């Protein structure tokens, strides 16, 4: 069986493997909260989407001489995409 998912999915896959089922687990979560891996499908995509959208908002705010406040929300444990995006986004001048 190939299990693609986050904490819940891979937890079930682990229990099945303990019962003798041959399992391959592929981490997929935007939360970046899985131990034992530095990369998960979904996390980089989430960071890239947030960065692109904030860049567009920054351009719009500048052309209209406005200030926009942006709040990002994530999955169950939230926080990692916002943290990484804030490091990737350009600072205002």
PyMOL Python script that loads the backbone (N, CA, C, O; Angstrom):
from pymol import cmd

cmd.read_pdbstr("""\
ATOM      1  N   UNK A   1       0.836  -1.151   0.000  1.00  0.00           N
ATOM      2  CA  UNK A   1       0.000   0.000   0.000  1.00  0.00           C
ATOM      3  C   UNK A   1       0.897   1.234   0.000  1.00  0.00           C
ATOM      4  O   UNK A   1       1.953   1.246   0.633  1.00  0.00           O
ATOM      5  N   UNK A   2       0.470   2.264  -0.710  1.00  0.00           N
ATOM      6  CA  UNK A   2       1.172   3.549  -0.685  1.00  0.00           C
ATOM      7  C   UNK A   2       0.255   4.543   0.012  1.00  0.00           C
ATOM      8  O   UNK A   2      -0.855   4.814  -0.446  1.00  0.00           O
ATOM      9  N   UNK A   3       0.732   5.075   1.114  1.00  0.00           N
ATOM     10  CA  UNK A   3      -0.041   6.044   1.894  1.00  0.00           C
ATOM     11  C   UNK A   3       0.562   7.428   1.677  1.00  0.00           C
ATOM     12  O   UNK A   3       1.735   7.657   1.973  1.00  0.00           O
ATOM     13  N   UNK A   4      -0.247   8.345   1.159  1.00  0.00           N
ATOM     14  CA  UNK A   4       0.195   9.719   0.939  1.00  0.00           C
ATOM     15  C   UNK A   4      -0.653  10.606   1.829  1.00  0.00           C
ATOM     16  O   UNK A   4      -1.871  10.679   1.660  1.00  0.00           O
ATOM     17  N   UNK A   5      -0.016  11.283   2.780  1.00  0.00           N
ATOM     18  CA  UNK A   5      -0.805  12.122   3.671  1.00  0.00           C
ATOM     19  C   UNK A   5       0.001  12.668   4.824  1.00  0.00           C
ATOM     20  O   UNK A   5       1.232  12.636   4.832  1.00  0.00           O
ATOM     21  N   UNK A   6      -0.731  13.166   5.792  1.00  0.00           N
ATOM     22  CA  UNK A   6      -0.115  13.779   6.961  1.00  0.00           C
ATOM     23  C   UNK A   6      -0.088  12.853   8.152  1.00  0.00           C
ATOM     24  O   UNK A   6      -0.020  11.631   8.024  1.00  0.00           O
ATOM     25  N   UNK A   7      -0.142  13.467   9.300  1.00  0.00           N
ATOM     26  CA  UNK A   7       0.005  12.751  10.570  1.00  0.00           C
ATOM     27  C   UNK A   7      -1.004  11.615  10.731  1.00  0.00           C
ATOM     28  O   UNK A   7      -0.633  10.503  11.106  1.00  0.00           O
ATOM     29  N   UNK A   8      -2.267  11.888  10.451  1.00  0.00           N
ATOM     30  CA  UNK A   8      -3.300  10.865  10.620  1.00  0.00           C
ATOM     31  C   UNK A   8      -3.126   9.708   9.638  1.00  0.00           C
ATOM     32  O   UNK A   8      -3.152   8.540  10.026  1.00  0.00           O
ATOM     33  N   UNK A   9      -2.950  10.047   8.370  1.00  0.00           N
ATOM     34  CA  UNK A   9      -2.805   9.015   7.335  1.00  0.00           C
ATOM     35  C   UNK A   9      -1.590   8.136   7.586  1.00  0.00           C
ATOM     36  O   UNK A   9      -1.675   6.910   7.510  1.00  0.00           O
ATOM     37  N   UNK A  10      -0.462   8.765   7.885  1.00  0.00           N
ATOM     38  CA  UNK A  10       0.751   7.986   8.102  1.00  0.00           C
ATOM     39  C   UNK A  10       0.705   7.229   9.421  1.00  0.00           C
ATOM     40  O   UNK A  10       1.366   6.201   9.560  1.00  0.00           O
ATOM     41  N   UNK A  11      -0.060   7.714  10.387  1.00  0.00           N
ATOM     42  CA  UNK A  11      -0.250   6.976  11.635  1.00  0.00           C
ATOM     43  C   UNK A  11      -1.004   5.676  11.407  1.00  0.00           C
ATOM     44  O   UNK A  11      -0.659   4.634  11.964  1.00  0.00           O
ATOM     45  N   UNK A  12      -2.043   5.754  10.575  1.00  0.00           N
ATOM     46  CA  UNK A  12      -2.804   4.550  10.238  1.00  0.00           C
ATOM     47  C   UNK A  12      -1.925   3.598   9.431  1.00  0.00           C
ATOM     48  O   UNK A  12      -1.943   2.389   9.662  1.00  0.00           O
ATOM     49  N   UNK A  13      -1.162   4.135   8.492  1.00  0.00           N
ATOM     50  CA  UNK A  13      -0.254   3.305   7.688  1.00  0.00           C
ATOM     51  C   UNK A  13       0.756   2.589   8.582  1.00  0.00           C
ATOM     52  O   UNK A  13       1.078   1.424   8.351  1.00  0.00           O
ATOM     53  N   UNK A  14       1.247   3.280   9.588  1.00  0.00           N
ATOM     54  CA  UNK A  14       2.195   2.664  10.520  1.00  0.00           C
ATOM     55  C   UNK A  14       1.538   1.496  11.262  1.00  0.00           C
ATOM     56  O   UNK A  14       2.132   0.427  11.402  1.00  0.00           O
ATOM     57  N   UNK A  15       0.317   1.709  11.732  1.00  0.00           N
ATOM     58  CA  UNK A  15      -0.387   0.629  12.445  1.00  0.00           C
ATOM     59  C   UNK A  15      -0.626  -0.566  11.527  1.00  0.00           C
ATOM     60  O   UNK A  15      -0.513  -1.713  11.958  1.00  0.00           O
ATOM     61  N   UNK A  16      -0.957  -0.302  10.258  1.00  0.00           N
ATOM     62  CA  UNK A  16      -1.139  -1.399   9.310  1.00  0.00           C
ATOM     63  C   UNK A  16       0.169  -2.145   9.071  1.00  0.00           C
ATOM     64  O   UNK A  16       0.179  -3.369   8.939  1.00  0.00           O
ATOM     65  N   UNK A  17       1.286  -1.391   9.016  1.00  0.00           N
ATOM     66  CA  UNK A  17       2.583  -2.054   8.812  1.00  0.00           C
ATOM     67  C   UNK A  17       2.925  -2.959   9.995  1.00  0.00           C
ATOM     68  O   UNK A  17       3.573  -3.992   9.826  1.00  0.00           O
ATOM     69  N   UNK A  18       2.488  -2.568  11.183  1.00  0.00           N
ATOM     70  CA  UNK A  18       2.716  -3.408  12.376  1.00  0.00           C
ATOM     71  C   UNK A  18       1.899  -4.705  12.315  1.00  0.00           C
ATOM     72  O   UNK A  18       2.221  -5.691  12.978  1.00  0.00           O
ATOM     73  N   UNK A  19       0.839  -4.677  11.505  1.00  0.00           N
ATOM     74  CA  UNK A  19      -0.009  -5.865  11.331  1.00  0.00           C
ATOM     75  C   UNK A  19       0.455  -6.721  10.151  1.00  0.00           C
ATOM     76  O   UNK A  19      -0.172  -7.732   9.836  1.00  0.00           O
ATOM     77  N   UNK A  20       1.565  -6.315   9.490  1.00  0.00           N
ATOM     78  CA  UNK A  20       2.112  -7.109   8.408  1.00  0.00           C
ATOM     79  C   UNK A  20       1.846  -6.592   7.005  1.00  0.00           C
ATOM     80  O   UNK A  20       2.327  -7.179   6.036  1.00  0.00           O
ATOM     81  N   UNK A  21       1.093  -5.510   6.873  1.00  0.00           N
ATOM     82  CA  UNK A  21       0.826  -4.930   5.552  1.00  0.00           C
ATOM     83  C   UNK A  21       2.085  -4.195   5.085  1.00  0.00           C
ATOM     84  O   UNK A  21       2.678  -3.420   5.835  1.00  0.00           O
ATOM     85  N   UNK A  22       2.480  -4.449   3.840  1.00  0.00           N
ATOM     86  CA  UNK A  22       3.633  -3.731   3.295  1.00  0.00           C
ATOM     87  C   UNK A  22       3.183  -2.325   2.897  1.00  0.00           C
ATOM     88  O   UNK A  22       2.271  -2.152   2.088  1.00  0.00           O
ATOM     89  N   UNK A  23       3.844  -1.329   3.484  1.00  0.00           N
ATOM     90  CA  UNK A  23       3.409   0.057   3.327  1.00  0.00           C
ATOM     91  C   UNK A  23       4.600   0.946   2.947  1.00  0.00           C
ATOM     92  O   UNK A  23       5.707   0.784   3.460  1.00  0.00           O
ATOM     93  N   UNK A  24       4.342   1.877   2.043  1.00  0.00           N
ATOM     94  CA  UNK A  24       5.284   2.955   1.749  1.00  0.00           C
ATOM     95  C   UNK A  24       4.557   4.239   2.109  1.00  0.00           C
ATOM     96  O   UNK A  24       3.448   4.478   1.631  1.00  0.00           O
ATOM     97  N   UNK A  25       5.166   5.064   2.943  1.00  0.00           N
ATOM     98  CA  UNK A  25       4.547   6.320   3.356  1.00  0.00           C
ATOM     99  C   UNK A  25       5.210   7.507   2.683  1.00  0.00           C
ATOM    100  O   UNK A  25       6.434   7.634   2.685  1.00  0.00           O
ATOM    101  N   UNK A  26       4.385   8.377   2.106  1.00  0.00           N
ATOM    102  CA  UNK A  26       4.868   9.602   1.468  1.00  0.00           C
ATOM    103  C   UNK A  26       4.258  10.784   2.221  1.00  0.00           C
ATOM    104  O   UNK A  26       3.037  10.938   2.238  1.00  0.00           O
ATOM    105  N   UNK A  27       5.099  11.624   2.848  1.00  0.00           N
ATOM    106  CA  UNK A  27       4.562  12.740   3.624  1.00  0.00           C
ATOM    107  C   UNK A  27       3.964  13.832   2.733  1.00  0.00           C
ATOM    108  O   UNK A  27       4.597  14.276   1.776  1.00  0.00           O
ATOM    109  N   UNK A  28       2.737  14.260   3.058  1.00  0.00           N
ATOM    110  CA  UNK A  28       2.069  15.333   2.318  1.00  0.00           C
ATOM    111  C   UNK A  28       1.289  16.167   3.320  1.00  0.00           C
ATOM    112  O   UNK A  28       0.238  15.750   3.807  1.00  0.00           O
ATOM    113  N   UNK A  29       1.807  17.332   3.620  1.00  0.00           N
ATOM    114  CA  UNK A  29       1.146  18.238   4.559  1.00  0.00           C
ATOM    115  C   UNK A  29       1.730  19.633   4.416  1.00  0.00           C
ATOM    116  O   UNK A  29       2.927  19.784   4.170  1.00  0.00           O
ATOM    117  N   UNK A  30       0.896  20.653   4.569  1.00  0.00           N
ATOM    118  CA  UNK A  30       1.430  22.013   4.540  1.00  0.00           C
ATOM    119  C   UNK A  30       1.922  22.435   5.915  1.00  0.00           C
ATOM    120  O   UNK A  30       2.542  23.489   6.052  1.00  0.00           O
ATOM    121  N   UNK A  31       1.655  21.628   6.937  1.00  0.00           N
ATOM    122  CA  UNK A  31       2.015  21.994   8.301  1.00  0.00           C
ATOM    123  C   UNK A  31       3.496  21.814   8.631  1.00  0.00           C
ATOM    124  O   UNK A  31       3.996  22.436   9.569  1.00  0.00           O
ATOM    125  N   UNK A  32       4.205  20.971   7.872  1.00  0.00           N
ATOM    126  CA  UNK A  32       5.613  20.669   8.149  1.00  0.00           C
ATOM    127  C   UNK A  32       5.786  20.203   9.602  1.00  0.00           C
ATOM    128  O   UNK A  32       6.689  20.644  10.314  1.00  0.00           O
ATOM    129  N   UNK A  33       4.897  19.305  10.013  1.00  0.00           N
ATOM    130  CA  UNK A  33       4.903  18.851  11.407  1.00  0.00           C
ATOM    131  C   UNK A  33       5.176  17.359  11.551  1.00  0.00           C
ATOM    132  O   UNK A  33       4.883  16.772  12.592  1.00  0.00           O
ATOM    133  N   UNK A  34       5.730  16.747  10.518  1.00  0.00           N
ATOM    134  CA  UNK A  34       6.030  15.322  10.581  1.00  0.00           C
ATOM    135  C   UNK A  34       7.485  15.110  10.962  1.00  0.00           C
ATOM    136  O   UNK A  34       8.390  15.658  10.332  1.00  0.00           O
ATOM    137  N   UNK A  35       7.699  14.324  11.983  1.00  0.00           N
ATOM    138  CA  UNK A  35       9.079  14.044  12.377  1.00  0.00           C
ATOM    139  C   UNK A  35       9.696  13.048  11.403  1.00  0.00           C
ATOM    140  O   UNK A  35       8.988  12.257  10.781  1.00  0.00           O
ATOM    141  N   UNK A  36      10.999  13.090  11.276  1.00  0.00           N
ATOM    142  CA  UNK A  36      11.713  12.139  10.436  1.00  0.00           C
ATOM    143  C   UNK A  36      11.850  12.561   8.988  1.00  0.00           C
ATOM    144  O   UNK A  36      12.386  11.803   8.178  1.00  0.00           O
ATOM    145  N   UNK A  37      11.382  13.750   8.640  1.00  0.00           N
ATOM    146  CA  UNK A  37      11.515  14.228   7.263  1.00  0.00           C
ATOM    147  C   UNK A  37      11.699  15.740   7.252  1.00  0.00           C
ATOM    148  O   UNK A  37      11.134  16.453   8.082  1.00  0.00           O
ATOM    149  N   UNK A  38      12.487  16.213   6.313  1.00  0.00           N
ATOM    150  CA  UNK A  38      12.687  17.656   6.155  1.00  0.00           C
ATOM    151  C   UNK A  38      11.848  18.217   5.018  1.00  0.00           C
ATOM    152  O   UNK A  38      11.757  19.434   4.859  1.00  0.00           O
ATOM    153  N   UNK A  39      11.227  17.335   4.217  1.00  0.00           N
ATOM    154  CA  UNK A  39      10.469  17.771   3.052  1.00  0.00           C
ATOM    155  C   UNK A  39       9.122  17.065   3.028  1.00  0.00           C
ATOM    156  O   UNK A  39       9.051  15.858   3.257  1.00  0.00           O
ATOM    157  N   UNK A  40       8.063  17.799   2.757  1.00  0.00           N
ATOM    158  CA  UNK A  40       6.745  17.207   2.577  1.00  0.00           C
ATOM    159  C   UNK A  40       6.106  17.809   1.337  1.00  0.00           C
ATOM    160  O   UNK A  40       6.258  18.999   1.063  1.00  0.00           O
ATOM    161  N   UNK A  41       5.393  16.982   0.596  1.00  0.00           N
ATOM    162  CA  UNK A  41       4.619  17.505  -0.520  1.00  0.00           C
ATOM    163  C   UNK A  41       3.590  18.477   0.035  1.00  0.00           C
ATOM    164  O   UNK A  41       2.952  18.187   1.048  1.00  0.00           O
ATOM    165  N   UNK A  42       3.423  19.592  -0.590  1.00  0.00           N
ATOM    166  CA  UNK A  42       2.423  20.558  -0.159  1.00  0.00           C
ATOM    167  C   UNK A  42       2.999  21.770   0.543  1.00  0.00           C
ATOM    168  O   UNK A  42       2.490  22.877   0.370  1.00  0.00           O
ATOM    169  N   UNK A  43       4.052  21.589   1.335  1.00  0.00           N
ATOM    170  CA  UNK A  43       4.597  22.714   2.097  1.00  0.00           C
ATOM    171  C   UNK A  43       5.202  23.779   1.185  1.00  0.00           C
ATOM    172  O   UNK A  43       4.880  24.961   1.308  1.00  0.00           O
ATOM    173  N   UNK A  44       6.075  23.365   0.275  1.00  0.00           N
ATOM    174  CA  UNK A  44       6.715  24.329  -0.630  1.00  0.00           C
ATOM    175  C   UNK A  44       5.673  25.034  -1.488  1.00  0.00           C
ATOM    176  O   UNK A  44       5.773  26.237  -1.730  1.00  0.00           O
ATOM    177  N   UNK A  45       4.679  24.290  -1.945  1.00  0.00           N
ATOM    178  CA  UNK A  45       3.612  24.889  -2.744  1.00  0.00           C
ATOM    179  C   UNK A  45       2.879  25.958  -1.944  1.00  0.00           C
ATOM    180  O   UNK A  45       2.623  27.047  -2.458  1.00  0.00           O
ATOM    181  N   UNK A  46       2.543  25.664  -0.708  1.00  0.00           N
ATOM    182  CA  UNK A  46       1.843  26.631   0.141  1.00  0.00           C
ATOM    183  C   UNK A  46       2.674  27.898   0.330  1.00  0.00           C
ATOM    184  O   UNK A  46       2.148  29.007   0.239  1.00  0.00           O
ATOM    185  N   UNK A  47       3.960  27.736   0.590  1.00  0.00           N
ATOM    186  CA  UNK A  47       4.839  28.897   0.771  1.00  0.00           C
ATOM    187  C   UNK A  47       4.916  29.712  -0.515  1.00  0.00           C
ATOM    188  O   UNK A  47       4.862  30.941  -0.471  1.00  0.00           O
ATOM    189  N   UNK A  48       5.039  29.044  -1.659  1.00  0.00           N
ATOM    190  CA  UNK A  48       5.120  29.753  -2.942  1.00  0.00           C
ATOM    191  C   UNK A  48       3.839  30.520  -3.249  1.00  0.00           C
ATOM    192  O   UNK A  48       3.900  31.654  -3.725  1.00  0.00           O
ATOM    193  N   UNK A  49       2.685  29.923  -2.986  1.00  0.00           N
ATOM    194  CA  UNK A  49       1.409  30.601  -3.235  1.00  0.00           C
ATOM    195  C   UNK A  49       1.286  31.836  -2.342  1.00  0.00           C
ATOM    196  O   UNK A  49       0.903  32.907  -2.812  1.00  0.00           O
ATOM    197  N   UNK A  50       1.607  31.687  -1.067  1.00  0.00           N
ATOM    198  CA  UNK A  50       1.533  32.827  -0.147  1.00  0.00           C
ATOM    199  C   UNK A  50       2.464  33.947  -0.609  1.00  0.00           C
ATOM    200  O   UNK A  50       2.069  35.113  -0.626  1.00  0.00           O
ATOM    201  N   UNK A  51       3.687  33.604  -0.982  1.00  0.00           N
ATOM    202  CA  UNK A  51       4.666  34.601  -1.424  1.00  0.00           C
ATOM    203  C   UNK A  51       4.188  35.327  -2.675  1.00  0.00           C
ATOM    204  O   UNK A  51       4.285  36.552  -2.753  1.00  0.00           O
ATOM    205  N   UNK A  52       3.674  34.587  -3.654  1.00  0.00           N
ATOM    206  CA  UNK A  52       3.192  35.200  -4.897  1.00  0.00           C
ATOM    207  C   UNK A  52       2.017  36.135  -4.635  1.00  0.00           C
ATOM    208  O   UNK A  52       1.961  37.235  -5.186  1.00  0.00           O
ATOM    209  N   UNK A  53       1.081  35.701  -3.796  1.00  0.00           N
ATOM    210  CA  UNK A  53      -0.078  36.534  -3.518  1.00  0.00           C
ATOM    211  C   UNK A  53       0.297  37.800  -2.752  1.00  0.00           C
ATOM    212  O   UNK A  53      -0.236  38.874  -3.032  1.00  0.00           O
ATOM    213  N   UNK A  54       1.196  37.686  -1.806  1.00  0.00           N
ATOM    214  CA  UNK A  54       1.628  38.877  -1.067  1.00  0.00           C
ATOM    215  C   UNK A  54       2.376  39.832  -1.989  1.00  0.00           C
ATOM    216  O   UNK A  54       2.252  41.049  -1.850  1.00  0.00           O
ATOM    217  N   UNK A  55       3.144  39.299  -2.920  1.00  0.00           N
ATOM    218  CA  UNK A  55       3.833  40.154  -3.889  1.00  0.00           C
ATOM    219  C   UNK A  55       2.817  40.925  -4.730  1.00  0.00           C
ATOM    220  O   UNK A  55       3.001  42.115  -4.987  1.00  0.00           O
ATOM    221  N   UNK A  56       1.752  40.258  -5.160  1.00  0.00           N
ATOM    222  CA  UNK A  56       0.699  40.933  -5.934  1.00  0.00           C
ATOM    223  C   UNK A  56       0.005  42.006  -5.095  1.00  0.00           C
ATOM    224  O   UNK A  56      -0.256  43.107  -5.580  1.00  0.00           O
ATOM    225  N   UNK A  57      -0.292  41.680  -3.835  1.00  0.00           N
ATOM    226  CA  UNK A  57      -0.925  42.665  -2.959  1.00  0.00           C
ATOM    227  C   UNK A  57      -0.025  43.866  -2.722  1.00  0.00           C
ATOM    228  O   UNK A  57      -0.493  45.002  -2.645  1.00  0.00           O
ATOM    229  N   UNK A  58       1.266  43.604  -2.606  1.00  0.00           N
ATOM    230  CA  UNK A  58       2.229  44.694  -2.390  1.00  0.00           C
ATOM    231  C   UNK A  58       2.238  45.647  -3.586  1.00  0.00           C
ATOM    232  O   UNK A  58       2.301  46.864  -3.413  1.00  0.00           O
ATOM    233  N   UNK A  59       2.176  45.101  -4.774  1.00  0.00           N
ATOM    234  CA  UNK A  59       2.131  45.921  -5.988  1.00  0.00           C
ATOM    235  C   UNK A  59       0.849  46.751  -6.024  1.00  0.00           C
ATOM    236  O   UNK A  59       0.879  47.945  -6.320  1.00  0.00           O
ATOM    237  N   UNK A  60      -0.270  46.108  -5.721  1.00  0.00           N
ATOM    238  CA  UNK A  60      -1.553  46.818  -5.711  1.00  0.00           C
ATOM    239  C   UNK A  60      -1.565  47.906  -4.639  1.00  0.00           C
ATOM    240  O   UNK A  60      -2.008  49.025  -4.896  1.00  0.00           O
ATOM    241  N   UNK A  61      -1.088  47.587  -3.454  1.00  0.00           N
ATOM    242  CA  UNK A  61      -1.054  48.578  -2.364  1.00  0.00           C
ATOM    243  C   UNK A  61      -0.192  49.771  -2.755  1.00  0.00           C
ATOM    244  O   UNK A  61      -0.554  50.917  -2.490  1.00  0.00           O
ATOM    245  N   UNK A  62       0.943  49.502  -3.383  1.00  0.00           N
ATOM    246  CA  UNK A  62       1.824  50.596  -3.786  1.00  0.00           C
ATOM    247  C   UNK A  62       1.195  51.483  -4.841  1.00  0.00           C
ATOM    248  O   UNK A  62       1.329  52.705  -4.776  1.00  0.00           O
ATOM    249  N   UNK A  63       0.514  50.896  -5.808  1.00  0.00           N
ATOM    250  CA  UNK A  63      -0.076  51.695  -6.878  1.00  0.00           C
ATOM    251  C   UNK A  63      -1.280  52.501  -6.396  1.00  0.00           C
ATOM    252  O   UNK A  63      -1.616  53.520  -6.999  1.00  0.00           O
ATOM    253  N   UNK A  64      -1.927  52.067  -5.334  1.00  0.00           N
ATOM    254  CA  UNK A  64      -3.075  52.791  -4.785  1.00  0.00           C
ATOM    255  C   UNK A  64      -2.722  53.560  -3.516  1.00  0.00           C
ATOM    256  O   UNK A  64      -3.593  54.144  -2.872  1.00  0.00           O
ATOM    257  N   UNK A  65      -1.441  53.554  -3.162  1.00  0.00           N
ATOM    258  CA  UNK A  65      -0.971  54.252  -1.961  1.00  0.00           C
ATOM    259  C   UNK A  65      -1.761  53.815  -0.720  1.00  0.00           C
ATOM    260  O   UNK A  65      -2.278  54.635   0.039  1.00  0.00           O
ATOM    261  N   UNK A  66      -1.831  52.499  -0.549  1.00  0.00           N
ATOM    262  CA  UNK A  66      -2.558  51.919   0.574  1.00  0.00           C
ATOM    263  C   UNK A  66      -1.641  50.988   1.356  1.00  0.00           C
ATOM    264  O   UNK A  66      -0.586  50.574   0.874  1.00  0.00           O
ATOM    265  N   UNK A  67      -2.066  50.673   2.559  1.00  0.00           N
ATOM    266  CA  UNK A  67      -1.386  49.683   3.385  1.00  0.00           C
ATOM    267  C   UNK A  67      -2.340  48.507   3.551  1.00  0.00           C
ATOM    268  O   UNK A  67      -3.498  48.684   3.930  1.00  0.00           O
ATOM    269  N   UNK A  68      -1.852  47.319   3.269  1.00  0.00           N
ATOM    270  CA  UNK A  68      -2.659  46.113   3.430  1.00  0.00           C
ATOM    271  C   UNK A  68      -2.095  45.309   4.596  1.00  0.00           C
ATOM    272  O   UNK A  68      -0.880  45.210   4.767  1.00  0.00           O
ATOM    273  N   UNK A  69      -2.984  44.744   5.385  1.00  0.00           N
ATOM    274  CA  UNK A  69      -2.589  43.828   6.449  1.00  0.00           C
ATOM    275  C   UNK A  69      -2.964  42.424   5.977  1.00  0.00           C
ATOM    276  O   UNK A  69      -4.105  42.172   5.591  1.00  0.00           O
ATOM    277  N   UNK A  70      -1.997  41.523   6.013  1.00  0.00           N
ATOM    278  CA  UNK A  70      -2.225  40.167   5.522  1.00  0.00           C
ATOM    279  C   UNK A  70      -2.126  39.183   6.675  1.00  0.00           C
ATOM    280  O   UNK A  70      -1.173  39.212   7.454  1.00  0.00           O
ATOM    281  N   UNK A  71      -3.120  38.315   6.773  1.00  0.00           N
ATOM    282  CA  UNK A  71      -3.107  37.247   7.764  1.00  0.00           C
ATOM    283  C   UNK A  71      -3.177  35.930   7.011  1.00  0.00           C
ATOM    284  O   UNK A  71      -4.041  35.743   6.155  1.00  0.00           O
ATOM    285  N   UNK A  72      -2.275  35.025   7.326  1.00  0.00           N
ATOM    286  CA  UNK A  72      -2.310  33.713   6.680  1.00  0.00           C
ATOM    287  C   UNK A  72      -2.757  32.672   7.686  1.00  0.00           C
ATOM    288  O   UNK A  72      -2.406  32.728   8.865  1.00  0.00           O
ATOM    289  N   UNK A  73      -3.536  31.722   7.199  1.00  0.00           N
ATOM    290  CA  UNK A  73      -4.030  30.637   8.047  1.00  0.00           C
ATOM    291  C   UNK A  73      -3.553  29.329   7.433  1.00  0.00           C
ATOM    292  O   UNK A  73      -3.489  29.198   6.211  1.00  0.00           O
ATOM    293  N   UNK A  74      -3.226  28.385   8.262  1.00  0.00           N
ATOM    294  CA  UNK A  74      -2.764  27.087   7.778  1.00  0.00           C
ATOM    295  C   UNK A  74      -3.618  25.970   8.328  1.00  0.00           C
ATOM    296  O   UNK A  74      -4.730  26.179   8.814  1.00  0.00           O
ATOM    297  N   UNK A  75      -3.064  24.783   8.236  1.00  0.00           N
ATOM    298  CA  UNK A  75      -3.762  23.563   8.641  1.00  0.00           C
ATOM    299  C   UNK A  75      -3.854  23.388  10.145  1.00  0.00           C
ATOM    300  O   UNK A  75      -3.960  24.360  10.893  1.00  0.00           O
ATOM    301  N   UNK A  76      -3.811  22.149  10.572  1.00  0.00           N
ATOM    302  CA  UNK A  76      -4.070  21.789  11.963  1.00  0.00           C
ATOM    303  C   UNK A  76      -3.097  22.428  12.954  1.00  0.00           C
ATOM    304  O   UNK A  76      -3.518  22.898  14.011  1.00  0.00           O
ATOM    305  N   UNK A  77      -1.819  22.450  12.634  1.00  0.00           N
ATOM    306  CA  UNK A  77      -0.822  22.962  13.565  1.00  0.00           C
ATOM    307  C   UNK A  77      -0.292  24.326  13.157  1.00  0.00           C
ATOM    308  O   UNK A  77       0.523  24.898  13.880  1.00  0.00           O
ATOM    309  N   UNK A  78      -0.722  24.864  12.033  1.00  0.00           N
ATOM    310  CA  UNK A  78      -0.381  26.171  11.485  1.00  0.00           C
ATOM    311  C   UNK A  78       0.916  26.817  11.937  1.00  0.00           C
ATOM    312  O   UNK A  78       1.463  26.481  12.987  1.00  0.00           O
ATOM    313  N   UNK A  79       1.388  27.731  11.145  1.00  0.00           N
ATOM    314  CA  UNK A  79       2.535  28.532  11.522  1.00  0.00           C
ATOM    315  C   UNK A  79       3.748  28.404  10.627  1.00  0.00           C
ATOM    316  O   UNK A  79       4.378  29.414  10.314  1.00  0.00           O
ATOM    317  N   UNK A  80       4.100  27.205  10.204  1.00  0.00           N
ATOM    318  CA  UNK A  80       5.323  27.020   9.413  1.00  0.00           C
ATOM    319  C   UNK A  80       5.277  27.742   8.069  1.00  0.00           C
ATOM    320  O   UNK A  80       6.241  28.432   7.738  1.00  0.00           O
ATOM    321  N   UNK A  81       4.202  27.620   7.269  1.00  0.00           N
ATOM    322  CA  UNK A  81       4.200  28.361   6.005  1.00  0.00           C
ATOM    323  C   UNK A  81       4.316  29.870   6.210  1.00  0.00           C
ATOM    324  O   UNK A  81       5.008  30.545   5.448  1.00  0.00           O
ATOM    325  N   UNK A  82       3.650  30.400   7.228  1.00  0.00           N
ATOM    326  CA  UNK A  82       3.748  31.842   7.498  1.00  0.00           C
ATOM    327  C   UNK A  82       5.174  32.229   7.863  1.00  0.00           C
ATOM    328  O   UNK A  82       5.688  33.245   7.395  1.00  0.00           O
ATOM    329  N   UNK A  83       5.797  31.429   8.686  1.00  0.00           N
ATOM    330  CA  UNK A  83       7.171  31.710   9.102  1.00  0.00           C
ATOM    331  C   UNK A  83       8.110  31.710   7.899  1.00  0.00           C
ATOM    332  O   UNK A  83       8.912  32.629   7.733  1.00  0.00           O
ATOM    333  N   UNK A  84       8.010  30.676   7.058  1.00  0.00           N
ATOM    334  CA  UNK A  84       8.897  30.581   5.897  1.00  0.00           C
ATOM    335  C   UNK A  84       8.602  31.682   4.888  1.00  0.00           C
ATOM    336  O   UNK A  84       9.521  32.230   4.279  1.00  0.00           O
ATOM    337  N   UNK A  85       7.325  32.008   4.708  1.00  0.00           N
ATOM    338  CA  UNK A  85       6.965  33.062   3.757  1.00  0.00           C
ATOM    339  C   UNK A  85       7.501  34.398   4.215  1.00  0.00           C
ATOM    340  O   UNK A  85       7.980  35.188   3.401  1.00  0.00           O
ATOM    341  N   UNK A  86       7.428  34.662   5.507  1.00  0.00           N
ATOM    342  CA  UNK A  86       7.910  35.949   6.003  1.00  0.00           C
ATOM    343  C   UNK A  86       9.418  36.095   5.791  1.00  0.00           C
ATOM    344  O   UNK A  86       9.929  37.206   5.654  1.00  0.00           O
ATOM    345  N   UNK A  87      10.122  34.965   5.767  1.00  0.00           N
ATOM    346  CA  UNK A  87      11.550  35.012   5.495  1.00  0.00           C
ATOM    347  C   UNK A  87      11.823  35.205   4.009  1.00  0.00           C
ATOM    348  O   UNK A  87      12.856  35.759   3.633  1.00  0.00           O
ATOM    349  N   UNK A  88      10.890  34.743   3.155  1.00  0.00           N
ATOM    350  CA  UNK A  88      11.088  34.807   1.704  1.00  0.00           C
ATOM    351  C   UNK A  88      10.595  36.113   1.098  1.00  0.00           C
ATOM    352  O   UNK A  88      11.099  36.544   0.061  1.00  0.00           O
ATOM    353  N   UNK A  89       9.621  36.741   1.732  1.00  0.00           N
ATOM    354  CA  UNK A  89       9.018  37.945   1.154  1.00  0.00           C
ATOM    355  C   UNK A  89       9.973  39.140   1.250  1.00  0.00           C
ATOM    356  O   UNK A  89      10.719  39.282   2.219  1.00  0.00           O
ATOM    357  N   UNK A  90       9.930  39.990   0.227  1.00  0.00           N
ATOM    358  CA  UNK A  90      10.761  41.198   0.277  1.00  0.00           C
ATOM    359  C   UNK A  90      10.228  42.164   1.335  1.00  0.00           C
ATOM    360  O   UNK A  90       9.023  42.222   1.579  1.00  0.00           O
ATOM    361  N   UNK A  91      11.092  42.890   1.935  1.00  0.00           N
ATOM    362  CA  UNK A  91      10.657  43.890   2.914  1.00  0.00           C
ATOM    363  C   UNK A  91      10.340  45.186   2.187  1.00  0.00           C
ATOM    364  O   UNK A  91      10.891  45.470   1.124  1.00  0.00           O
ATOM    365  N   UNK A  92       9.458  45.952   2.769  1.00  0.00           N
ATOM    366  CA  UNK A  92       9.100  47.235   2.117  1.00  0.00           C
ATOM    367  C   UNK A  92      10.221  48.226   2.298  1.00  0.00           C
ATOM    368  O   UNK A  92      10.962  48.188   3.280  1.00  0.00           O
ATOM    369  N   UNK A  93      10.330  49.110   1.339  1.00  0.00           N
ATOM    370  CA  UNK A  93      11.391  50.128   1.405  1.00  0.00           C
ATOM    371  C   UNK A  93      10.838  51.497   1.663  1.00  0.00           C
ATOM    372  O   UNK A  93      11.596  52.463   1.747  1.00  0.00           O
TER     373      UNK A  93
END
""", "prot")
cmd.dss("prot")
cmd.show_as("cartoon", "prot")
cmd.util.cbc("prot")
cmd.orient("prot")
